[in-house]
């Protein structure tokens, strides 16, 4: 909520460990500073994004959140799964999977050859 209220990613910084790593599905990763800069850059265009949390699960040192998000200004609706690993009370690692709802049905048959 502080992200929206302040328009700044500074509220996230104390929640992340100094060696925080954010992993993406394409195998790239970013450091704490890189990820916070990316979040900060996204705050302006996504300021009016609507987020609806469907599942929030915690077990051991992991927290998983499944949400649907409606991007502002008629943007697409997306589904996001965030996975966070907690270490000594701070977020040490994060993984994020984002899928546009418009392409979800096509991904249900990803194993089929194109054109079928």
Phi, psi and omega per residue, in radians:
X1 nan -0.609 3.129
X2 -1.073 -0.546 3.113
X3 -1.018 -0.833 -3.107
X4 -1.240 -0.774 -3.107
X5 -1.084 -0.732 -3.042
X6 -1.727 -0.347 -3.061
X7 1.201 0.393 -3.084
X8 -2.360 2.473 3.098
X9 -1.421 0.003 -3.115
X10 -1.003 -0.528 -3.136
X11 -1.152 -0.410 3.132
X12 -1.391 -0.554 -3.019
X13 -0.896 -0.804 -3.117
X14 -1.230 -0.192 3.137
X15 -1.535 -0.217 -3.064
X16 -1.821 2.438 3.065
X17 -1.185 2.765 -3.138
X18 -1.073 -0.536 3.139
X19 -1.763 0.448 3.105
X20 -0.918 2.429 3.066
X21 -2.289 2.299 3.063
X22 -1.870 2.162 -3.101
X23 -1.809 2.492 3.087
X24 -2.017 2.780 3.138
X25 -1.048 -0.434 -3.136
X26 -1.474 0.243 3.080
X27 1.321 0.092 3.036
X28 -1.499 2.778 3.103
X29 -2.484 2.850 3.124
X30 -2.387 2.689 3.098
X31 -1.388 3.049 3.100
X32 -0.947 -0.874 -3.093
X33 -1.120 -0.744 3.137
X34 -1.127 -0.748 -3.109
X35 -1.191 -0.741 3.103
X36 -1.083 -0.662 3.093
X37 -1.130 -0.691 3.113
X38 -1.161 -0.728 3.097
X39 -1.095 -0.783 3.133
X40 -1.029 -0.773 -3.135
X41 -1.113 -0.539 -3.118
X42 -1.426 -0.299 -3.051
X43 -1.080 -0.677 -3.115
X44 -1.195 -0.964 -3.123
X45 -1.187 -0.358 -3.105
X46 -1.849 0.231 -3.028
X47 -0.968 -0.567 -3.104
X48 -1.825 0.332 3.130
X49 -1.129 2.390 3.077
X50 -1.676 2.242 -3.114
X51 -2.074 2.248 3.110
X52 -2.136 1.910 -3.118
X53 -1.420 2.191 3.138
X54 -1.765 -0.617 3.125
X55 -2.476 2.421 3.018
X56 -2.410 1.920 -3.021
X57 -2.170 2.475 3.092
X58 -2.335 2.366 3.053
X59 -2.633 2.233 -3.117
X60 1.037 -2.181 -3.107
X61 -1.779 0.318 -3.138
X62 -2.104 2.524 3.040
X63 -2.222 2.341 3.138
X64 -2.145 2.315 3.079
X65 -2.212 2.245 3.072
X66 -1.941 2.158 -3.112
X67 -2.429 2.780 2.979
X68 -1.977 2.413 -3.082
X69 -2.303 2.301 3.063
X70 -1.766 1.997 -3.129
X71 -1.241 2.598 -3.063
X72 -1.220 2.911 3.059
X73 0.992 0.726 3.103
X74 1.298 0.255 3.120
X75 -1.184 3.013 -3.080
X76 -1.234 2.779 2.978
X77 -1.561 2.377 -3.124
X78 -2.222 2.752 3.004
X79 -1.959 2.346 -3.103
X80 -2.230 2.357 2.989
X81 -2.059 2.066 3.074
X82 -1.880 2.358 3.053
X83 -2.143 2.234 -3.107
X84 -2.145 2.336 3.014
X85 -1.812 2.235 -3.085
X86 -1.785 2.370 3.095
X87 -2.427 2.118 -3.123
X88 0.916 0.723 3.060
X89 1.408 0.036 3.140
X90 -2.115 2.729 3.083
X91 -1.354 2.058 -3.092
X92 -1.701 -0.574 -3.140
X93 -2.533 2.635 3.080
X94 -2.440 2.516 3.043
X95 -2.232 2.541 -3.091
X96 -2.486 2.282 3.080
X97 -2.139 2.214 -3.094
X98 -2.146 2.305 3.112
X99 -2.375 2.167 3.043
X100 -1.145 2.352 -3.131
X101 -1.029 -0.596 -3.102
X102 -1.095 -0.425 -3.133
X103 -1.803 0.007 -3.054
X104 -1.044 -0.775 -3.097
X105 -1.068 -0.693 3.139
X106 -1.107 -0.571 -3.112
X107 -1.343 -0.162 3.096
X108 -1.299 -0.285 3.121
X109 -2.198 0.699 -3.087
X110 -1.035 -0.422 -3.086
X111 -1.417 -0.232 -3.125
X112 -1.393 2.496 3.097
X113 -1.081 2.620 3.114
X114 -1.059 2.558 3.095
X115 1.525 -0.015 3.120
X116 -1.482 nan nan
